[in-house]
Amino acid sequence: MTAATALPSLVQVDLGWWKVAGYDVVQVVSPRTALGTAWVVWRGDHVLHTSDTLPAAGEWVSTQLTGGAPR
């Protein structure tokens, strides 16, 4: 990755709450996951994505910032 394509880093706001490039990534209780928590990606008032782990949620944000999934 070059400096021109470097992505913004995650910034911790509070326990279980991170921000990256205008997105909020928040940890919530979820009985549906093996770990008992899930990560929700928000932007403004809209839930955009849910994930089982913070790295997976960050990867989703990264994909959005680089133009989405290949077609």
PDB file of N, H, CA, C and O in Angstrom:
ATOM      1  N   MET A   1       0.858  -1.170   0.000  1.00  0.00           N
ATOM      2  CA  MET A   1       0.000   0.000   0.000  1.00  0.00           C
ATOM      3  C   MET A   1       0.907   1.237   0.000  1.00  0.00           C
ATOM      4  O   MET A   1       1.839   1.334   0.799  1.00  0.00           O
ATOM      5  N   THR A   2       0.628   2.159  -0.887  1.00  0.00           N
ATOM      6  H   THR A   2      -0.129   2.080  -1.536  1.00  0.00           H
ATOM      7  CA  THR A   2       1.417   3.378  -0.954  1.00  0.00           C
ATOM      8  C   THR A   2       0.776   4.467  -0.121  1.00  0.00           C
ATOM      9  O   THR A   2      -0.363   4.327   0.324  1.00  0.00           O
ATOM     10  N   ALA A   3       1.505   5.552   0.092  1.00  0.00           N
ATOM     11  H   ALA A   3       2.430   5.666  -0.269  1.00  0.00           H
ATOM     12  CA  ALA A   3       0.963   6.666   0.880  1.00  0.00           C
ATOM     13  C   ALA A   3      -0.278   7.250   0.221  1.00  0.00           C
ATOM     14  O   ALA A   3      -1.177   7.723   0.915  1.00  0.00           O
ATOM     15  N   ALA A   4      -0.342   7.225  -1.102  1.00  0.00           N
ATOM     16  H   ALA A   4       0.388   6.841  -1.666  1.00  0.00           H
ATOM     17  CA  ALA A   4      -1.494   7.786  -1.814  1.00  0.00           C
ATOM     18  C   ALA A   4      -2.747   6.951  -1.602  1.00  0.00           C
ATOM     19  O   ALA A   4      -3.859   7.472  -1.686  1.00  0.00           O
ATOM     20  N   THR A   5      -2.576   5.639  -1.324  1.00  0.00           N
ATOM     21  H   THR A   5      -1.672   5.216  -1.255  1.00  0.00           H
ATOM     22  CA  THR A   5      -3.738   4.775  -1.146  1.00  0.00           C
ATOM     23  C   THR A   5      -3.937   4.375   0.312  1.00  0.00           C
ATOM     24  O   THR A   5      -4.771   3.518   0.604  1.00  0.00           O
ATOM     25  N   ALA A   6      -3.200   4.970   1.219  1.00  0.00           N
ATOM     26  H   ALA A   6      -2.523   5.667   0.983  1.00  0.00           H
ATOM     27  CA  ALA A   6      -3.326   4.620   2.637  1.00  0.00           C
ATOM     28  C   ALA A   6      -4.731   4.929   3.141  1.00  0.00           C
ATOM     29  O   ALA A   6      -5.307   5.975   2.841  1.00  0.00           O
ATOM     30  N   LEU A   7      -5.257   4.001   3.904  1.00  0.00           N
ATOM     31  H   LEU A   7      -4.790   3.151   4.148  1.00  0.00           H
ATOM     32  CA  LEU A   7      -6.603   4.178   4.456  1.00  0.00           C
ATOM     33  C   LEU A   7      -6.504   4.785   5.844  1.00  0.00           C
ATOM     34  O   LEU A   7      -5.506   4.591   6.538  1.00  0.00           O
ATOM     35  N   PRO A   8      -7.532   5.518   6.255  1.00  0.00           N
ATOM     36  CA  PRO A   8      -7.525   6.080   7.603  1.00  0.00           C
ATOM     37  C   PRO A   8      -7.525   4.968   8.646  1.00  0.00           C
ATOM     38  O   PRO A   8      -8.045   3.880   8.397  1.00  0.00           O
ATOM     39  N   SER A   9      -6.959   5.232   9.781  1.00  0.00           N
ATOM     40  H   SER A   9      -6.536   6.116   9.983  1.00  0.00           H
ATOM     41  CA  SER A   9      -6.903   4.217  10.825  1.00  0.00           C
ATOM     42  C   SER A   9      -8.098   4.330  11.764  1.00  0.00           C
ATOM     43  O   SER A   9      -8.758   5.365  11.861  1.00  0.00           O
ATOM     44  N   LEU A  10      -8.340   3.228  12.441  1.00  0.00           N
ATOM     45  H   LEU A  10      -7.804   2.388  12.362  1.00  0.00           H
ATOM     46  CA  LEU A  10      -9.403   3.209  13.441  1.00  0.00           C
ATOM     47  C   LEU A  10      -9.002   4.068  14.625  1.00  0.00           C
ATOM     48  O   LEU A  10      -7.847   4.047  15.052  1.00  0.00           O
ATOM     49  N   VAL A  11      -9.949   4.821  15.154  1.00  0.00           N
ATOM     50  H   VAL A  11     -10.887   4.838  14.807  1.00  0.00           H
ATOM     51  CA  VAL A  11      -9.723   5.645  16.339  1.00  0.00           C
ATOM     52  C   VAL A  11     -10.737   5.209  17.392  1.00  0.00           C
ATOM     53  O   VAL A  11     -11.943   5.238  17.148  1.00  0.00           O
ATOM     54  N   GLN A  12     -10.247   4.805  18.561  1.00  0.00           N
ATOM     55  H   GLN A  12      -9.267   4.781  18.759  1.00  0.00           H
ATOM     56  CA  GLN A  12     -11.149   4.371  19.620  1.00  0.00           C
ATOM     57  C   GLN A  12     -11.754   5.583  20.312  1.00  0.00           C
ATOM     58  O   GLN A  12     -11.038   6.460  20.795  1.00  0.00           O
ATOM     59  N   VAL A  13     -13.092   5.623  20.355  1.00  0.00           N
ATOM     60  H   VAL A  13     -13.674   4.911  19.963  1.00  0.00           H
ATOM     61  CA  VAL A  13     -13.830   6.702  21.005  1.00  0.00           C
ATOM     62  C   VAL A  13     -14.126   6.324  22.449  1.00  0.00           C
ATOM     63  O   VAL A  13     -13.976   7.142  23.358  1.00  0.00           O
ATOM     64  N   ASP A  14     -14.542   5.092  22.652  1.00  0.00           N
ATOM     65  H   ASP A  14     -14.663   4.428  21.914  1.00  0.00           H
ATOM     66  CA  ASP A  14     -14.896   4.584  23.973  1.00  0.00           C
ATOM     67  C   ASP A  14     -14.795   3.065  23.906  1.00  0.00           C
ATOM     68  O   ASP A  14     -14.512   2.507  22.846  1.00  0.00           O
ATOM     69  N   LEU A  15     -15.022   2.403  25.019  1.00  0.00           N
ATOM     70  H   LEU A  15     -15.252   2.857  25.880  1.00  0.00           H
ATOM     71  CA  LEU A  15     -14.987   0.951  25.038  1.00  0.00           C
ATOM     72  C   LEU A  15     -16.050   0.408  24.093  1.00  0.00           C
ATOM     73  O   LEU A  15     -17.236   0.675  24.286  1.00  0.00           O
ATOM     74  N   GLY A  16     -15.653  -0.346  23.079  1.00  0.00           N
ATOM     75  H   GLY A  16     -14.689  -0.563  22.922  1.00  0.00           H
ATOM     76  CA  GLY A  16     -16.597  -0.913  22.126  1.00  0.00           C
ATOM     77  C   GLY A  16     -17.098   0.059  21.081  1.00  0.00           C
ATOM     78  O   GLY A  16     -18.079  -0.237  20.399  1.00  0.00           O
ATOM     79  N   TRP A  17     -16.455   1.220  20.927  1.00  0.00           N
ATOM     80  H   TRP A  17     -15.658   1.461  21.481  1.00  0.00           H
ATOM     81  CA  TRP A  17     -16.901   2.209  19.934  1.00  0.00           C
ATOM     82  C   TRP A  17     -15.674   2.772  19.233  1.00  0.00           C
ATOM     83  O   TRP A  17     -14.789   3.341  19.873  1.00  0.00           O
ATOM     84  N   TRP A  18     -15.626   2.612  17.932  1.00  0.00           N
ATOM     85  H   TRP A  18     -16.345   2.149  17.412  1.00  0.00           H
ATOM     86  CA  TRP A  18     -14.506   3.060  17.108  1.00  0.00           C
ATOM     87  C   TRP A  18     -15.033   3.928  15.976  1.00  0.00           C
ATOM     88  O   TRP A  18     -16.202   3.818  15.604  1.00  0.00           O
ATOM     89  N   LYS A  19     -14.192   4.783  15.428  1.00  0.00           N
ATOM     90  H   LYS A  19     -13.243   4.872  15.730  1.00  0.00           H
ATOM     91  CA  LYS A  19     -14.536   5.604  14.272  1.00  0.00           C
ATOM     92  C   LYS A  19     -13.455   5.432  13.212  1.00  0.00           C
ATOM     93  O   LYS A  19     -12.271   5.304  13.525  1.00  0.00           O
ATOM     94  N   VAL A  20     -13.883   5.432  11.959  1.00  0.00           N
ATOM     95  H   VAL A  20     -14.844   5.536  11.704  1.00  0.00           H
ATOM     96  CA  VAL A  20     -12.954   5.398  10.829  1.00  0.00           C
ATOM     97  C   VAL A  20     -13.639   6.021   9.620  1.00  0.00           C
ATOM     98  O   VAL A  20     -14.705   5.575   9.196  1.00  0.00           O
ATOM     99  N   ALA A  21     -13.021   7.044   9.079  1.00  0.00           N
ATOM    100  H   ALA A  21     -12.155   7.406   9.423  1.00  0.00           H
ATOM    101  CA  ALA A  21     -13.466   7.686   7.829  1.00  0.00           C
ATOM    102  C   ALA A  21     -14.955   8.031   7.822  1.00  0.00           C
ATOM    103  O   ALA A  21     -15.629   7.822   6.813  1.00  0.00           O
ATOM    104  N   GLY A  22     -15.472   8.553   8.923  1.00  0.00           N
ATOM    105  H   GLY A  22     -14.924   8.723   9.742  1.00  0.00           H
ATOM    106  CA  GLY A  22     -16.871   8.956   8.968  1.00  0.00           C
ATOM    107  C   GLY A  22     -17.841   7.840   9.337  1.00  0.00           C
ATOM    108  O   GLY A  22     -19.044   8.075   9.445  1.00  0.00           O
ATOM    109  N   TYR A  23     -17.331   6.637   9.531  1.00  0.00           N
ATOM    110  H   TYR A  23     -16.353   6.446   9.444  1.00  0.00           H
ATOM    111  CA  TYR A  23     -18.156   5.504   9.946  1.00  0.00           C
ATOM    112  C   TYR A  23     -17.967   5.292  11.440  1.00  0.00           C
ATOM    113  O   TYR A  23     -16.877   5.508  11.969  1.00  0.00           O
ATOM    114  N   ASP A  24     -19.038   4.867  12.124  1.00  0.00           N
ATOM    115  H   ASP A  24     -19.923   4.692  11.694  1.00  0.00           H
ATOM    116  CA  ASP A  24     -18.965   4.448  13.517  1.00  0.00           C
ATOM    117  C   ASP A  24     -19.043   2.926  13.527  1.00  0.00           C
ATOM    118  O   ASP A  24     -19.905   2.343  12.870  1.00  0.00           O
ATOM    119  N   VAL A  25     -18.151   2.283  14.268  1.00  0.00           N
ATOM    120  H   VAL A  25     -17.451   2.757  14.802  1.00  0.00           H
ATOM    121  CA  VAL A  25     -18.168   0.827  14.417  1.00  0.00           C
ATOM    122  C   VAL A  25     -18.382   0.561  15.904  1.00  0.00           C
ATOM    123  O   VAL A  25     -17.543   0.903  16.737  1.00  0.00           O
ATOM    124  N   VAL A  26     -19.524  -0.058  16.222  1.00  0.00           N
ATOM    125  H   VAL A  26     -20.206  -0.336  15.545  1.00  0.00           H
ATOM    126  CA  VAL A  26     -19.954  -0.198  17.614  1.00  0.00           C
ATOM    127  C   VAL A  26     -20.181  -1.675  17.935  1.00  0.00           C
ATOM    128  O   VAL A  26     -20.804  -2.404  17.164  1.00  0.00           O
ATOM    129  N   GLN A  27     -19.658  -2.105  19.104  1.00  0.00           N
ATOM    130  H   GLN A  27     -19.152  -1.512  19.731  1.00  0.00           H
ATOM    131  CA  GLN A  27     -19.857  -3.467  19.569  1.00  0.00           C
ATOM    132  C   GLN A  27     -21.172  -3.555  20.334  1.00  0.00           C
ATOM    133  O   GLN A  27     -21.454  -2.723  21.196  1.00  0.00           O
ATOM    134  N   VAL A  28     -21.978  -4.574  20.012  1.00  0.00           N
ATOM    135  H   VAL A  28     -21.749  -5.250  19.312  1.00  0.00           H
ATOM    136  CA  VAL A  28     -23.274  -4.769  20.679  1.00  0.00           C
ATOM    137  C   VAL A  28     -23.404  -6.227  21.129  1.00  0.00           C
ATOM    138  O   VAL A  28     -22.739  -7.112  20.591  1.00  0.00           O
ATOM    139  N   VAL A  29     -24.253  -6.460  22.103  1.00  0.00           N
ATOM    140  H   VAL A  29     -24.793  -5.741  22.539  1.00  0.00           H
ATOM    141  CA  VAL A  29     -24.535  -7.820  22.564  1.00  0.00           C
ATOM    142  C   VAL A  29     -25.360  -8.532  21.499  1.00  0.00           C
ATOM    143  O   VAL A  29     -26.333  -7.984  20.982  1.00  0.00           O
ATOM    144  N   SER A  30     -24.957  -9.772  21.176  1.00  0.00           N
ATOM    145  H   SER A  30     -24.167 -10.217  21.596  1.00  0.00           H
ATOM    146  CA  SER A  30     -25.683 -10.544  20.186  1.00  0.00           C
ATOM    147  C   SER A  30     -25.648 -12.027  20.542  1.00  0.00           C
ATOM    148  O   SER A  30     -24.588 -12.649  20.477  1.00  0.00           O
ATOM    149  N   PRO A  31     -26.789 -12.600  20.916  1.00  0.00           N
ATOM    150  CA  PRO A  31     -26.810 -14.028  21.241  1.00  0.00           C
ATOM    151  C   PRO A  31     -26.650 -14.920  20.008  1.00  0.00           C
ATOM    152  O   PRO A  31     -26.502 -16.134  20.146  1.00  0.00           O
ATOM    153  N   ARG A  32     -26.678 -14.341  18.812  1.00  0.00           N
ATOM    154  H   ARG A  32     -26.799 -13.355  18.700  1.00  0.00           H
ATOM    155  CA  ARG A  32     -26.574 -15.129  17.580  1.00  0.00           C
ATOM    156  C   ARG A  32     -25.130 -15.456  17.195  1.00  0.00           C
ATOM    157  O   ARG A  32     -24.911 -16.287  16.313  1.00  0.00           O
ATOM    158  N   THR A  33     -24.162 -14.838  17.819  1.00  0.00           N
ATOM    159  H   THR A  33     -24.340 -14.164  18.536  1.00  0.00           H
ATOM    160  CA  THR A  33     -22.770 -15.069  17.450  1.00  0.00           C
ATOM    161  C   THR A  33     -22.075 -15.935  18.489  1.00  0.00           C
ATOM    162  O   THR A  33     -22.494 -15.984  19.646  1.00  0.00           O
ATOM    163  N   ALA A  34     -21.023 -16.612  18.081  1.00  0.00           N
ATOM    164  H   ALA A  34     -20.683 -16.573  17.142  1.00  0.00           H
ATOM    165  CA  ALA A  34     -20.281 -17.491  18.983  1.00  0.00           C
ATOM    166  C   ALA A  34     -19.641 -16.713  20.127  1.00  0.00           C
ATOM    167  O   ALA A  34     -19.536 -17.227  21.240  1.00  0.00           O
ATOM    168  N   LEU A  35     -19.211 -15.478  19.865  1.00  0.00           N
ATOM    169  H   LEU A  35     -19.296 -15.061  18.960  1.00  0.00           H
ATOM    170  CA  LEU A  35     -18.546 -14.685  20.897  1.00  0.00           C
ATOM    171  C   LEU A  35     -19.524 -13.912  21.785  1.00  0.00           C
ATOM    172  O   LEU A  35     -19.120 -13.329  22.791  1.00  0.00           O
ATOM    173  N   GLY A  36     -20.805 -13.905  21.417  1.00  0.00           N
ATOM    174  H   GLY A  36     -21.133 -14.379  20.600  1.00  0.00           H
ATOM    175  CA  GLY A  36     -21.798 -13.197  22.226  1.00  0.00           C
ATOM    176  C   GLY A  36     -21.902 -11.713  21.936  1.00  0.00           C
ATOM    177  O   GLY A  36     -22.694 -11.007  22.561  1.00  0.00           O
ATOM    178  N   THR A  37     -21.094 -11.231  20.980  1.00  0.00           N
ATOM    179  H   THR A  37     -20.451 -11.805  20.473  1.00  0.00           H
ATOM    180  CA  THR A  37     -21.180  -9.824  20.570  1.00  0.00           C
ATOM    181  C   THR A  37     -21.113  -9.741  19.052  1.00  0.00           C
ATOM    182  O   THR A  37     -20.683 -10.676  18.377  1.00  0.00           O
ATOM    183  N   ALA A  38     -21.542  -8.616  18.540  1.00  0.00           N
ATOM    184  H   ALA A  38     -21.892  -7.856  19.088  1.00  0.00           H
ATOM    185  CA  ALA A  38     -21.456  -8.338  17.107  1.00  0.00           C
ATOM    186  C   ALA A  38     -20.976  -6.898  16.943  1.00  0.00           C
ATOM    187  O   ALA A  38     -21.035  -6.110  17.886  1.00  0.00           O
ATOM    188  N   TRP A  39     -20.512  -6.565  15.769  1.00  0.00           N
ATOM    189  H   TRP A  39     -20.465  -7.206  15.002  1.00  0.00           H
ATOM    190  CA  TRP A  39     -20.073  -5.210  15.450  1.00  0.00           C
ATOM    191  C   TRP A  39     -21.001  -4.631  14.397  1.00  0.00           C
ATOM    192  O   TRP A  39     -21.271  -5.267  13.378  1.00  0.00           O
ATOM    193  N   VAL A  40     -21.481  -3.436  14.644  1.00  0.00           N
ATOM    194  H   VAL A  40     -21.262  -2.919  15.472  1.00  0.00           H
ATOM    195  CA  VAL A  40     -22.410  -2.761  13.734  1.00  0.00           C
ATOM    196  C   VAL A  40     -21.708  -1.543  13.157  1.00  0.00           C
ATOM    197  O   VAL A  40     -21.107  -0.753  13.885  1.00  0.00           O
ATOM    198  N   VAL A  41     -21.790  -1.399  11.833  1.00  0.00           N
ATOM    199  H   VAL A  41     -22.278  -2.041  11.241  1.00  0.00           H
ATOM    200  CA  VAL A  41     -21.206  -0.235  11.162  1.00  0.00           C
ATOM    201  C   VAL A  41     -22.330   0.748  10.872  1.00  0.00           C
ATOM    202  O   VAL A  41     -23.308   0.413  10.203  1.00  0.00           O
ATOM    203  N   TRP A  42     -22.179   1.965  11.385  1.00  0.00           N
ATOM    204  H   TRP A  42     -21.385   2.237  11.928  1.00  0.00           H
ATOM    205  CA  TRP A  42     -23.156   3.044  11.227  1.00  0.00           C
ATOM    206  C   TRP A  42     -22.527   4.166  10.419  1.00  0.00           C
ATOM    207  O   TRP A  42     -21.310   4.349  10.437  1.00  0.00           O
ATOM    208  N   ARG A  43     -23.351   4.906   9.720  1.00  0.00           N
ATOM    209  H   ARG A  43     -24.340   4.758   9.705  1.00  0.00           H
ATOM    210  CA  ARG A  43     -22.948   6.190   9.146  1.00  0.00           C
ATOM    211  C   ARG A  43     -24.163   7.096   9.265  1.00  0.00           C
ATOM    212  O   ARG A  43     -25.193   6.868   8.631  1.00  0.00           O
ATOM    213  N   GLY A  44     -24.024   8.126  10.087  1.00  0.00           N
ATOM    214  H   GLY A  44     -23.187   8.311  10.602  1.00  0.00           H
ATOM    215  CA  GLY A  44     -25.184   8.983  10.349  1.00  0.00           C
ATOM    216  C   GLY A  44     -26.235   8.190  11.092  1.00  0.00           C
ATOM    217  O   GLY A  44     -25.960   7.622  12.149  1.00  0.00           O
ATOM    218  N   ASP A  45     -27.440   8.150  10.546  1.00  0.00           N
ATOM    219  H   ASP A  45     -27.664   8.612   9.688  1.00  0.00           H
ATOM    220  CA  ASP A  45     -28.564   7.440  11.169  1.00  0.00           C
ATOM    221  C   ASP A  45     -28.748   6.027  10.632  1.00  0.00           C
ATOM    222  O   ASP A  45     -29.709   5.351  11.001  1.00  0.00           O
ATOM    223  N   HIS A  46     -27.854   5.572   9.776  1.00  0.00           N
ATOM    224  H   HIS A  46     -27.073   6.120   9.477  1.00  0.00           H
ATOM    225  CA  HIS A  46     -28.097   4.330   9.036  1.00  0.00           C
ATOM    226  C   HIS A  46     -27.154   3.206   9.441  1.00  0.00           C
ATOM    227  O   HIS A  46     -25.937   3.385   9.487  1.00  0.00           O
ATOM    228  N   VAL A  47     -27.734   2.046   9.734  1.00  0.00           N
ATOM    229  H   VAL A  47     -28.723   1.901   9.697  1.00  0.00           H
ATOM    230  CA  VAL A  47     -26.947   0.833   9.935  1.00  0.00           C
ATOM    231  C   VAL A  47     -26.604   0.315   8.544  1.00  0.00           C
ATOM    232  O   VAL A  47     -27.493   0.087   7.724  1.00  0.00           O
ATOM    233  N   LEU A  48     -25.313   0.130   8.283  1.00  0.00           N
ATOM    234  H   LEU A  48     -24.591   0.315   8.950  1.00  0.00           H
ATOM    235  CA  LEU A  48     -24.885  -0.283   6.951  1.00  0.00           C
ATOM    236  C   LEU A  48     -24.425  -1.734   6.887  1.00  0.00           C
ATOM    237  O   LEU A  48     -24.524  -2.378   5.843  1.00  0.00           O
ATOM    238  N   HIS A  49     -23.920  -2.245   8.012  1.00  0.00           N
ATOM    239  H   HIS A  49     -23.840  -1.722   8.860  1.00  0.00           H
ATOM    240  CA  HIS A  49     -23.341  -3.592   7.973  1.00  0.00           C
ATOM    241  C   HIS A  49     -23.232  -4.131   9.396  1.00  0.00           C
ATOM    242  O   HIS A  49     -23.069  -3.363  10.344  1.00  0.00           O
ATOM    243  N   THR A  50     -23.324  -5.450   9.542  1.00  0.00           N
ATOM    244  H   THR A  50     -23.457  -6.073   8.771  1.00  0.00           H
ATOM    245  CA  THR A  50     -23.046  -6.090  10.822  1.00  0.00           C
ATOM    246  C   THR A  50     -22.002  -7.176  10.594  1.00  0.00           C
ATOM    247  O   THR A  50     -21.916  -7.752   9.509  1.00  0.00           O
ATOM    248  N   SER A  51     -21.216  -7.446  11.620  1.00  0.00           N
ATOM    249  H   SER A  51     -21.285  -6.978  12.501  1.00  0.00           H
ATOM    250  CA  SER A  51     -20.131  -8.400  11.505  1.00  0.00           C
ATOM    251  C   SER A  51     -19.893  -9.058  12.857  1.00  0.00           C
ATOM    252  O   SER A  51     -20.288  -8.520  13.891  1.00  0.00           O
ATOM    253  N   ASP A  52     -19.247 -10.220  12.851  1.00  0.00           N
ATOM    254  H   ASP A  52     -18.926 -10.657  12.011  1.00  0.00           H
ATOM    255  CA  ASP A  52     -18.935 -10.921  14.102  1.00  0.00           C
ATOM    256  C   ASP A  52     -17.703 -10.374  14.796  1.00  0.00           C
ATOM    257  O   ASP A  52     -17.574 -10.519  16.012  1.00  0.00           O
ATOM    258  N   THR A  53     -16.779  -9.738  14.050  1.00  0.00           N
ATOM    259  H   THR A  53     -16.884  -9.620  13.063  1.00  0.00           H
ATOM    260  CA  THR A  53     -15.520  -9.275  14.642  1.00  0.00           C
ATOM    261  C   THR A  53     -15.194  -7.855  14.190  1.00  0.00           C
ATOM    262  O   THR A  53     -15.663  -7.398  13.148  1.00  0.00           O
ATOM    263  N   LEU A  54     -14.389  -7.173  14.983  1.00  0.00           N
ATOM    264  H   LEU A  54     -14.008  -7.544  15.830  1.00  0.00           H
ATOM    265  CA  LEU A  54     -13.937  -5.828  14.618  1.00  0.00           C
ATOM    266  C   LEU A  54     -13.089  -5.848  13.343  1.00  0.00           C
ATOM    267  O   LEU A  54     -13.284  -4.985  12.487  1.00  0.00           O
ATOM    268  N   PRO A  55     -12.150  -6.799  13.176  1.00  0.00           N
ATOM    269  CA  PRO A  55     -11.392  -6.816  11.920  1.00  0.00           C
ATOM    270  C   PRO A  55     -12.275  -6.988  10.676  1.00  0.00           C
ATOM    271  O   PRO A  55     -12.017  -6.378   9.639  1.00  0.00           O
ATOM    272  N   ALA A  56     -13.308  -7.816  10.786  1.00  0.00           N
ATOM    273  H   ALA A  56     -13.518  -8.311  11.629  1.00  0.00           H
ATOM    274  CA  ALA A  56     -14.210  -8.013   9.651  1.00  0.00           C
ATOM    275  C   ALA A  56     -15.004  -6.738   9.366  1.00  0.00           C
ATOM    276  O   ALA A  56     -15.236  -6.402   8.204  1.00  0.00           O
ATOM    277  N   ALA A  57     -15.420  -6.032  10.405  1.00  0.00           N
ATOM    278  H   ALA A  57     -15.232  -6.305  11.349  1.00  0.00           H
ATOM    279  CA  ALA A  57     -16.138  -4.768  10.215  1.00  0.00           C
ATOM    280  C   ALA A  57     -15.218  -3.732   9.587  1.00  0.00           C
ATOM    281  O   ALA A  57     -15.631  -2.991   8.695  1.00  0.00           O
ATOM    282  N   GLY A  58     -13.966  -3.676  10.052  1.00  0.00           N
ATOM    283  H   GLY A  58     -13.631  -4.277  10.777  1.00  0.00           H
ATOM    284  CA  GLY A  58     -12.996  -2.755   9.470  1.00  0.00           C
ATOM    285  C   GLY A  58     -12.697  -3.071   8.026  1.00  0.00           C
ATOM    286  O   GLY A  58     -12.516  -2.166   7.211  1.00  0.00           O
ATOM    287  N   GLU A  59     -12.642  -4.351   7.701  1.00  0.00           N
ATOM    288  H   GLU A  59     -12.789  -5.086   8.363  1.00  0.00           H
ATOM    289  CA  GLU A  59     -12.421  -4.765   6.309  1.00  0.00           C
ATOM    290  C   GLU A  59     -13.582  -4.314   5.426  1.00  0.00           C
ATOM    291  O   GLU A  59     -13.369  -3.883   4.293  1.00  0.00           O
ATOM    292  N   TRP A  60     -14.807  -4.411   5.938  1.00  0.00           N
ATOM    293  H   TRP A  60     -14.980  -4.761   6.858  1.00  0.00           H
ATOM    294  CA  TRP A  60     -15.970  -3.960   5.168  1.00  0.00           C
ATOM    295  C   TRP A  60     -15.867  -2.467   4.889  1.00  0.00           C
ATOM    296  O   TRP A  60     -16.108  -2.033   3.763  1.00  0.00           O
ATOM    297  N   VAL A  61     -15.512  -1.673   5.901  1.00  0.00           N
ATOM    298  H   VAL A  61     -15.316  -2.025   6.816  1.00  0.00           H
ATOM    299  CA  VAL A  61     -15.352  -0.225   5.709  1.00  0.00           C
ATOM    300  C   VAL A  61     -14.262   0.032   4.681  1.00  0.00           C
ATOM    301  O   VAL A  61     -14.433   0.870   3.795  1.00  0.00           O
ATOM    302  N   SER A  62     -13.157  -0.670   4.786  1.00  0.00           N
ATOM    303  H   SER A  62     -13.019  -1.350   5.506  1.00  0.00           H
ATOM    304  CA  SER A  62     -12.049  -0.510   3.848  1.00  0.00           C
ATOM    305  C   SER A  62     -12.500  -0.788   2.419  1.00  0.00           C
ATOM    306  O   SER A  62     -12.128  -0.072   1.489  1.00  0.00           O
ATOM    307  N   THR A  63     -13.299  -1.826   2.254  1.00  0.00           N
ATOM    308  H   THR A  63     -13.602  -2.408   3.008  1.00  0.00           H
ATOM    309  CA  THR A  63     -13.824  -2.163   0.928  1.00  0.00           C
ATOM    310  C   THR A  63     -14.694  -1.033   0.386  1.00  0.00           C
ATOM    311  O   THR A  63     -14.629  -0.716  -0.801  1.00  0.00           O
ATOM    312  N   GLN A  64     -15.498  -0.430   1.240  1.00  0.00           N
ATOM    313  H   GLN A  64     -15.551  -0.688   2.205  1.00  0.00           H
ATOM    314  CA  GLN A  64     -16.347   0.684   0.804  1.00  0.00           C
ATOM    315  C   GLN A  64     -15.509   1.881   0.386  1.00  0.00           C
ATOM    316  O   GLN A  64     -15.848   2.575  -0.573  1.00  0.00           O
ATOM    317  N   LEU A  65     -14.419   2.125   1.098  1.00  0.00           N
ATOM    318  H   LEU A  65     -14.144   1.561   1.877  1.00  0.00           H
ATOM    319  CA  LEU A  65     -13.564   3.288   0.798  1.00  0.00           C
ATOM    320  C   LEU A  65     -12.755   3.100  -0.480  1.00  0.00           C
ATOM    321  O   LEU A  65     -12.331   4.075  -1.100  1.00  0.00           O
ATOM    322  N   THR A  66     -12.543   1.858  -0.871  1.00  0.00           N
ATOM    323  H   THR A  66     -12.888   1.065  -0.368  1.00  0.00           H
ATOM    324  CA  THR A  66     -11.754   1.591  -2.077  1.00  0.00           C
ATOM    325  C   THR A  66     -12.616   1.237  -3.272  1.00  0.00           C
ATOM    326  O   THR A  66     -12.104   0.739  -4.274  1.00  0.00           O
ATOM    327  N   GLY A  67     -13.912   1.485  -3.187  1.00  0.00           N
ATOM    328  H   GLY A  67     -14.328   1.890  -2.373  1.00  0.00           H
ATOM    329  CA  GLY A  67     -14.783   1.287  -4.344  1.00  0.00           C
ATOM    330  C   GLY A  67     -15.657   0.057  -4.312  1.00  0.00           C
ATOM    331  O   GLY A  67     -16.316  -0.246  -5.307  1.00  0.00           O
ATOM    332  N   GLY A  68     -15.687  -0.655  -3.220  1.00  0.00           N
ATOM    333  H   GLY A  68     -15.151  -0.409  -2.413  1.00  0.00           H
ATOM    334  CA  GLY A  68     -16.565  -1.807  -3.108  1.00  0.00           C
ATOM    335  C   GLY A  68     -15.938  -3.072  -3.657  1.00  0.00           C
ATOM    336  O   GLY A  68     -14.783  -3.081  -4.081  1.00  0.00           O
ATOM    337  N   ALA A  69     -16.712  -4.129  -3.641  1.00  0.00           N
ATOM    338  H   ALA A  69     -17.651  -4.122  -3.296  1.00  0.00           H
ATOM    339  CA  ALA A  69     -16.226  -5.433  -4.088  1.00  0.00           C
ATOM    340  C   ALA A  69     -16.056  -5.462  -5.612  1.00  0.00           C
ATOM    341  O   ALA A  69     -16.796  -4.795  -6.335  1.00  0.00           O
ATOM    342  N   PRO A  70     -15.088  -6.231  -6.088  1.00  0.00           N
ATOM    343  CA  PRO A  70     -14.944  -6.352  -7.541  1.00  0.00           C
ATOM    344  C   PRO A  70     -16.174  -6.983  -8.157  1.00  0.00           C
ATOM    345  O   PRO A  70     -16.823  -7.828  -7.540  1.00  0.00           O
ATOM    346  N   ARG A  71     -16.489  -6.582  -9.350  1.00  0.00           N
ATOM    347  H   ARG A  71     -15.962  -5.896  -9.851  1.00  0.00           H
ATOM    348  CA  ARG A  71     -17.678  -7.124 -10.038  1.00  0.00           C
ATOM    349  C   ARG A  71     -17.289  -8.155 -11.043  1.00  0.00           C
ATOM    350  O   ARG A  71     -18.153  -8.718 -11.715  1.00  0.00           O
TER     351      ARG A  71
END
